[in-house]
Amino acid sequence: MNLSPRKFPTTNLSDTLVVVPDELEGNDVFRRLADVCQAPLVAQCSFEPSAFEEKHVIACGHLANNVAIARLYNGRHC
């Protein structure tokens, strides 16, 4: 078996969006993450799926509390 190293494209953090569960929009940890990435922080209720085509999405939370994660899961497994 020939295993070659995987190559990943460079991520430009200026094209990043942080999507968080609605109830955690004011959470300090998520605010710091968004600040470090210089990215907007968006509550999942305001998330537009078209953002996946335009930005690198950092989705925080889990399947039950973040529509961005649910969209990724359903796109992969359904």
Summary of the structure (lengths in Angstrom):
residues: 78
radius of gyration: 14.2
end to end distance: 30.1
largest distance: 48.7
contacts: 172
relative contact order: 0.22
helix: 44%
strand: 15%
